[in-house]
Amino acid sequence: MFTKNKRTHIYTKKRMCRNHHIIDNEAQKTVAQLSRSTKVIRIQNFKYRDKLKITTMLVIAFYLVLSNVCGINAQTRDPRFFSRPGVNDYNWPNPGDPDYRTYIFNDRRYGHYLPNGYGTNYPGRNSPGQYPQGMPNEDRFRFDPNNTNAAHTPFPGILAGWREDLQGKQRRDSLTLDRDVFVTTNYGQVQGFKVYMYDNPDPKSFYRPYHSTIDRVMGECSVFLGIPYALPPTFEGRFKPPRLHRGWQLLQAVDYGPACPQPVRYTGATKGIMDMDEDCLYLNIFSPKTGAGVAQKYPVMVYIHGGEFVHGASNHFQGHILASFYDVIVVTINYRLGALGFLSTADENSPGNYGILDQVMALKWIYDNVEFFNGDRDSITLFGPGAGAASAGLLMVAPQTKNIVKRIIAQSGAAMADWALIQDKYRAQNTSRVLGQLLGCSIESSWKLVNCLRTGRSFYELGNAEFPPQVGTFAWGPVLDHNFTIPGDDWYEGWREKDWRFLTQTPESLIRQGHFNRGIQYMTGVTTQEAAFFCSTK
């Protein structure tokens, strides 16, 4: 019995002893022996468990230290994270933080603040689009809440939001010059600021500031940044035409509005796009002079950025030099891009053309308000490269804007290019279905597809979605709305049928019929190796 189960036998033996009051010497000796051996075993087990526990803790601590160091190094190299330059720190701000994209310097607001906005380091940026690997460190965003003098961007001047502390050494006479500018428009009062230039666009070498100190102002410009020309196209406004802004009492137009959602590979500090949001319908105005006493109104030049209708932003063209030295008013605009701007199911659920309709509304806003900035609304020139040039040509023949446009400067693009306007509605439908499959939406019907994309997908998912078109040069673009149903006047509150219309005939047909401003002046041009873009492997 003892050889089979000593512990059970002793337990039984002890119980029998208690029950029968029998003292068994042999049993007592056995119990004493086993108790001593049990103590030794317990001590040995305790030491073993203690050693195992200490070893486990050391391994975990070493793993945490190693992973932390590797994580910090990876985040320091990774442009998706905010970090202080030269410091292995990984502090990154979140939307809603007091210092997030907003900076106060000398009691003045710089940087952009949107409580519900997202920077270009948004969650899910790697899907469904691809995050660019090997992006240079200069594209990293800097954030240091404890150091207000730290440069948050590698660029000075206008690319840093005109922050005075990022523009190098301050000139002595600038302290006595005017700073703030106020203009009253049809939508309310706008506060801008003046920019002073101490250098000509192309001066002789011995006039340059690095040869000698120049404190003479060569030119000045009144700048108004981030003026909303339409209501935010969010929530019920997604996949619908823009609506006029309701106005404001006083607008501080001292910072660029966010860029419209686009693939993250086109964003970053060195690319001039540090913030993007679905609330992106803003324009910027550069005027030589906004005060009274101007003998003649300034001509107006409206810049429409390119980017294959997928990427770009209004701040890519800096209009202050052109406005200051050539006495013209320069206006740059944002418009919706990609699926958010041109999704078309070729029916009443999503006719499309939202991005080009944004341009129409921006042009109407400029026509109605540019005189308050000393601009001549009867002398409006549209110019831009690529998709901007094609857009200018389309606006030249569109019924809503053909009488507003007086001149066109088309740089490497035209309205009659095969990629400028999608004339086949089945191609537009197919592109929308491909997007729906990519984002996991049902494509059984256009209503299910649009409803999923409107309510079930975020703007950064829609903006970052990239795929090669199965037909055509580019995936997205304006659509000819001549052979499908448009929502009627009573379909949606706040929208009328005419708001959805853009072009019912091709630009070529409209030009042949003479449906454009007969006095228009048109200048176009190309660059060398123009088709090299289509030979790129990217």
HUJO-V804397 format. One record per residue. N is the residue number from 0. SS is DSSP state (H for helix, E for strand, C for the rest). BURIAL is b if it has 16 or more other ideal C-beta (glycine too) atoms within 10 Angstrom, else e. D_CENTER is the distance of its C-alpha to the mean C-alpha in Angstrom with 2 decimals. Layout:
N&SS&BURIAL&D_CENTER, N&SS&BURIAL&D_CENTER
//
This chain:
0&C&e&81.27, 1&C&e&80.03, 2&C&e&78.82, 3&C&e&76.67, 4&C&e&74.86, 5&H&e&75.94, 6&H&e&73.56, 7&H&e&74.48, 8&H&b&78.13, 9&H&b&78.16, 10&H&e&76.25, 11&H&e&78.89, 12&H&b&81.67, 13&H&e&80.58, 14&H&e&80.32, 15&H&e&83.80, 16&H&e&85.14, 17&H&e&83.83, 18&H&e&85.24, 19&H&e&88.67, 20&C&e&88.98, 21&C&e&89.77, 22&C&e&89.14, 23&C&e&88.67, 24&H&e&88.92, 25&H&e&87.42, 26&H&b&84.45, 27&H&e&84.00, 28&H&e&84.05, 29&H&b&81.51, 30&H&b&79.21, 31&H&e&79.49, 32&H&e&78.76, 33&H&e&75.71, 34&H&e&74.37, 35&H&e&74.63, 36&H&e&72.88, 37&H&e&70.16, 38&H&e&69.53, 39&H&e&69.21, 40&H&e&66.82, 41&H&e&64.75, 42&H&e&64.62, 43&H&e&63.67, 44&H&e&60.99, 45&H&e&59.63, 46&H&e&59.47, 47&H&e&57.80, 48&H&e&55.19, 49&H&e&54.60, 50&H&e&54.14, 51&H&e&51.82, 52&H&e&49.74, 53&H&e&49.54, 54&H&e&48.67, 55&H&e&45.91, 56&H&e&44.48, 57&H&e&44.60, 58&H&e&42.85, 59&H&e&40.06, 60&H&e&39.72, 61&H&e&39.64, 62&H&e&36.98, 63&H&e&34.78, 64&H&e&35.23, 65&H&e&34.55, 66&H&e&31.42, 67&H&e&30.14, 68&H&e&30.78, 69&H&e&29.22, 70&H&e&26.17, 71&H&b&25.77, 72&H&e&26.28, 73&H&e&23.81, 74&H&b&21.12, 75&H&b&22.01, 76&H&e&21.51, 77&C&b&18.43, 78&C&b&15.18, 79&C&b&13.47, 80&C&b&15.58, 81&C&b&16.02, 82&C&b&19.50, 83&C&b&21.83, 84&C&e&22.76, 85&C&e&26.13, 86&C&e&26.57, 87&C&e&26.58, 88&C&b&24.68, 89&C&b&21.87, 90&C&e&20.81, 91&C&b&17.24, 92&C&b&16.11, 93&C&e&15.16, 94&C&e&13.57, 95&C&e&16.58, 96&C&e&18.10, 97&C&e&19.66, 98&C&b&18.23, 99&C&b&14.65, 100&C&b&12.60, 101&C&b&15.76, 102&E&b&18.72, 103&E&e&22.11, 104&C&e&24.27, 105&C&e&27.55, 106&C&e&26.91, 107&C&e&23.81, 108&E&e&20.21, 109&E&b&17.60, 110&C&b&14.03, 111&C&b&11.83, 112&C&b&13.07, 113&C&b&12.14, 114&C&e&14.54, 115&C&e&12.76, 116&C&b&9.16, 117&E&b&7.50, 118&E&b&6.54, 119&C&b&5.77, 120&C&b&9.41, 121&C&b&9.28, 122&C&e&12.66, 123&C&e&13.61, 124&C&b&11.20, 125&C&e&14.49, 126&C&e&15.48, 127&C&e&15.99, 128&C&b&14.19, 129&C&e&15.55, 130&C&e&14.24, 131&C&e&15.57, 132&C&e&18.70, 133&C&e&20.13, 134&C&b&17.06, 135&C&e&18.69, 136&H&e&18.95, 137&H&e&17.56, 138&H&b&14.01, 139&C&b&14.73, 140&C&b&13.55, 141&C&b&16.68, 142&C&b&17.69, 143&C&b&21.32, 144&C&e&22.34, 145&C&e&25.92, 146&C&e&25.49, 147&C&e&24.10, 148&C&e&25.04, 149&C&e&23.03, 150&C&e&20.50, 151&C&b&16.99, 152&C&b&15.91, 153&C&b&18.26, 154&C&e&18.17, 155&C&e&20.21, 156&H&e&20.31, 157&H&b&17.62, 158&H&b&14.96, 159&H&b&15.85, 160&C&b&15.59, 161&C&b&19.29, 162&C&b&20.49, 163&H&e&24.19, 164&H&b&24.67, 165&H&b&22.34, 166&C&e&24.11, 167&C&e&27.20, 168&C&e&30.66, 169&C&e&30.98, 170&C&b&33.58, 171&H&e&36.60, 172&H&e&36.77, 173&H&e&33.17, 174&H&e&34.37, 175&H&e&36.58, 176&C&e&34.26, 177&C&e&32.57, 178&C&e&29.06, 179&E&e&27.97, 180&E&b&28.08, 181&E&e&28.44, 182&E&b&28.35, 183&E&e&29.31, 184&E&b&27.75, 185&C&e&28.57, 186&C&b&25.89, 187&E&e&26.87, 188&E&e&27.03, 189&E&b&24.22, 190&E&e&24.36, 191&E&b&23.16, 192&E&b&24.49, 193&E&b&26.49, 194&E&b&25.77, 195&E&b&28.94, 196&E&e&29.40, 197&C&b&32.33, 198&C&e&32.18, 199&C&e&32.55, 200&C&e&30.22, 201&C&e&32.99, 202&C&e&35.85, 203&C&e&38.84, 204&H&e&38.51, 205&H&e&40.90, 206&H&e&38.80, 207&C&e&35.77, 208&C&e&35.03, 209&C&e&35.57, 210&C&e&39.13, 211&C&e&40.02, 212&C&e&38.59, 213&C&e&37.71, 214&C&e&37.44, 215&C&e&37.82, 216&C&e&34.93, 217&C&e&34.47, 218&E&b&31.98, 219&E&b&29.86, 220&E&b&27.00, 221&E&b&25.82, 222&E&b&22.05, 223&E&b&20.18, 224&E&b&16.44, 225&E&b&14.17, 226&E&b&16.91, 227&E&b&16.14, 228&C&b&18.07, 229&E&b&17.75, 230&C&b&17.54, 231&C&b&14.36, 232&C&b&14.39, 233&C&e&14.41, 234&H&e&17.35, 235&H&e&20.13, 236&H&b&18.02, 237&C&b&16.10, 238&C&b&17.81, 239&C&b&19.73, 240&C&b&20.14, 241&C&b&18.70, 242&C&b&21.06, 243&E&e&22.18, 244&C&b&21.12, 245&C&e&24.06, 246&C&e&24.07, 247&C&e&24.40, 248&C&e&27.12, 249&E&e&25.49, 250&E&b&21.89, 251&E&b&20.89, 252&C&b&18.85, 253&E&b&18.44, 254&C&b&14.75, 255&C&b&11.84, 256&C&b&9.82, 257&C&b&6.07, 258&E&b&4.59, 259&C&b&5.29, 260&C&b&4.67, 261&C&b&6.21, 262&C&b&8.39, 263&H&b&7.75, 264&H&b&10.68, 265&H&b&9.16, 266&C&b&7.06, 267&E&b&9.28, 268&H&b&11.56, 269&H&b&13.81, 270&H&b&11.40, 271&C&b&10.45, 272&E&b&6.67, 273&C&b&6.95, 274&E&b&4.67, 275&E&b&2.19, 276&C&b&5.23, 277&C&b&7.97, 278&C&b&9.78, 279&C&b&8.54, 280&C&b&12.00, 281&E&b&12.93, 282&E&b&15.18, 283&E&b&16.72, 284&E&b&20.46, 285&E&b&22.57, 286&E&b&26.27, 287&C&b&29.30, 288&C&b&31.09, 289&C&b&30.59, 290&C&e&34.02, 291&C&e&37.21, 292&C&e&39.67, 293&C&e&37.77, 294&C&e&40.44, 295&C&e&38.22, 296&C&b&34.77, 297&E&b&32.13, 298&E&b&30.84, 299&E&b&27.23, 300&E&b&24.84, 301&E&b&21.63, 302&E&b&19.10, 303&E&b&17.11, 304&C&b&14.75, 305&C&b&15.49, 306&C&b&13.91, 307&C&b&16.11, 308&C&b&14.30, 309&C&b&11.64, 310&C&b&9.35, 311&C&b&9.36, 312&C&b&8.79, 313&H&b&11.68, 314&H&b&12.07, 315&H&b&13.10, 316&C&b&16.50, 317&C&b&18.27, 318&C&b&20.85, 319&H&b&23.02, 320&H&b&25.45, 321&H&b&26.02, 322&H&b&26.57, 323&H&b&28.84, 324&H&b&31.11, 325&H&e&31.40, 326&C&e&31.62, 327&E&b&28.97, 328&E&b&26.18, 329&E&b&22.78, 330&E&b&20.03, 331&E&b&16.51, 332&E&b&14.44, 333&C&b&11.18, 334&C&b&11.96, 335&C&b&10.88, 336&C&b&10.59, 337&H&b&12.24, 338&H&b&14.08, 339&H&b&12.53, 340&H&b&13.79, 341&H&b&16.91, 342&C&b&18.29, 343&C&b&22.02, 344&C&b&24.95, 345&C&b&27.30, 346&C&b&28.78, 347&C&b&28.48, 348&C&b&26.04, 349&C&b&23.10, 350&C&b&24.33, 351&C&b&20.98, 352&C&b&20.03, 353&H&b&17.49, 354&H&b&15.29, 355&H&b&18.52, 356&H&b&19.81, 357&H&b&16.89, 358&H&b&18.21, 359&H&b&21.67, 360&H&b&20.98, 361&H&b&19.32, 362&H&b&22.40, 363&H&e&24.72, 364&H&b&23.23, 365&H&b&23.77, 366&H&b&27.24, 367&H&e&28.19, 368&H&b&26.99, 369&H&b&27.00, 370&H&b&30.69, 371&H&e&30.00, 372&H&b&28.34, 373&C&b&31.46, 374&E&b&30.01, 375&E&b&32.15, 376&E&e&30.68, 377&E&e&33.32, 378&E&b&31.98, 379&E&b&28.40, 380&E&b&27.23, 381&E&b&24.24, 382&E&b&23.05, 383&E&b&20.40, 384&E&b&20.33, 385&C&b&20.23, 386&H&b&18.49, 387&H&b&18.60, 388&H&b&22.34, 389&H&b&22.84, 390&H&b&21.12, 391&H&b&23.42, 392&H&b&26.38, 393&H&b&25.57, 394&H&b&25.26, 395&H&b&28.57, 396&H&b&30.40, 397&C&b&28.59, 398&C&e&31.07, 399&C&b&28.71, 400&C&b&27.91, 401&C&e&30.68, 402&C&e&32.69, 403&C&b&29.89, 404&C&b&29.10, 405&C&b&31.78, 406&E&b&30.52, 407&E&b&28.23, 408&E&b&27.20, 409&E&b&25.93, 410&E&b&24.79, 411&C&b&25.12, 412&C&b&24.60, 413&C&b&26.64, 414&C&b&26.71, 415&C&e&29.54, 416&C&b&27.84, 417&C&e&28.05, 418&C&b&24.29, 419&C&b&23.53, 420&E&b&24.85, 421&E&b&25.54, 422&C&e&29.13, 423&C&e&30.02, 424&H&b&28.95, 425&H&e&29.90, 426&H&b&27.42, 427&H&b&24.63, 428&H&b&26.08, 429&H&b&26.29, 430&H&b&22.65, 431&H&b&21.73, 432&H&b&24.29, 433&H&b&22.98, 434&H&b&19.53, 435&H&b&21.47, 436&H&e&23.54, 437&H&b&20.66, 438&C&b&19.15, 439&C&e&22.65, 440&C&b&23.31, 441&C&e&26.73, 442&C&b&27.44, 443&C&e&30.93, 444&C&e&30.05, 445&H&b&27.26, 446&H&e&27.40, 447&H&e&26.90, 448&H&b&24.01, 449&H&b&22.11, 450&H&b&23.07, 451&H&b&21.79, 452&H&b&18.37, 453&H&b&18.22, 454&H&e&19.62, 455&C&e&19.51, 456&C&b&16.08, 457&C&e&12.79, 458&H&b&9.70, 459&H&b&8.21, 460&H&b&11.64, 461&H&b&11.67, 462&H&b&8.49, 463&H&b&9.75, 464&C&b&13.27, 465&C&b&15.00, 466&C&e&18.69, 467&C&e&21.19, 468&C&b&22.71, 469&C&e&26.33, 470&C&e&27.29, 471&C&b&26.04, 472&C&e&23.91, 473&C&b&20.38, 474&C&b&19.41, 475&C&b&17.81, 476&C&b&19.07, 477&E&b&21.18, 478&E&b&24.21, 479&C&b&27.75, 480&C&b&28.62, 481&C&e&32.39, 482&C&e&33.65, 483&C&b&32.12, 484&C&e&32.15, 485&C&e&29.93, 486&C&b&29.72, 487&C&e&32.52, 488&C&e&32.78, 489&C&e&33.65, 490&C&e&31.12, 491&C&e&28.31, 492&C&e&28.81, 493&C&e&26.98, 494&C&b&26.70, 495&C&e&29.48, 496&H&e&30.30, 497&H&e&29.79, 498&H&b&26.15, 499&H&b&25.44, 500&C&b&27.36, 501&C&b&26.14, 502&C&b&28.56, 503&C&e&31.68, 504&C&e&33.09, 505&C&b&31.93, 506&H&b&31.28, 507&H&e&34.43, 508&H&e&36.53, 509&H&b&35.33, 510&H&b&36.07, 511&H&e&39.46, 512&C&e&40.26, 513&C&e&39.30, 514&C&e&36.64, 515&C&b&34.80, 516&C&e&35.57, 517&C&e&38.68, 518&C&e&38.32, 519&C&e&34.89, 520&E&e&34.48, 521&E&e&32.48, 522&E&e&31.71, 523&E&e&30.16, 524&E&e&30.06, 525&C&e&29.10, 526&C&e&28.86, 527&C&e&31.07, 528&C&e&30.30, 529&H&e&27.95, 530&H&e&28.20, 531&H&e&27.36, 532&H&e&23.77, 533&H&e&25.21, 534&H&e&27.37, 535&C&e&24.60, 536&C&e&24.77, 537&C&e&21.01
//
